[in-house]
Amino acid sequence: MLVVGDEKNRAKWKKGRVMRHVKGRDGIIRGVTLLHKGHHIERPLSLVCLLEIKGPVTTGNVSLQQVARSQQTKSSRSRRQAAEIAKEKIRVIAADEDYD
């Protein structure tokens, strides 16, 4: 995982391995404990980025991909009514145009 830093260049961000998940009182994973150059660092999920790697890397019995997917599904919400109306208007306009 990458630890989000102040630098714009992501190559300078710290890299670490997830050692354990930090769960909130509701049982949802809120943060992680990372191992970075022999030191343990605790960071919230908003301050870490999942590295794109080949093959699953697991920590215990939960893979990092499963953690990322579970966080995405928990944060999903229904679309606003204004967004649905705008989407429909765009679809109608696109259908009316002639493509020659």
Stockholm file with secondary structure:
# STOCKHOLM 1.0

chainA/1-100         MLVVGDEKNRAKWKKGRVMRHVKGRDGIIRGVTLLHKGHHIERPLSLVCLLEIKGPVTTGNVSLQQVARSQQTKSSRSRRQAAEIAKEKIRVIAADEDYD
#=GR chainA/1-100 SS CEECCSCSCGGGSEECEEEEEEECTTSCEEEEEEEETTEEEEEEGGGEECCCCSSCCEETTEEHHHHHHHHHHHHCCCCCHHHHHHHHHHHHHHHHSCCC
#=GC SS_cons         CEECCSCSCGGGSEECEEEEEEECTTSCEEEEEEEETTEEEEEEGGGEECCCCSSCCEETTEEHHHHHHHHHHHHCCCCCHHHHHHHHHHHHHHHHSCCC
//
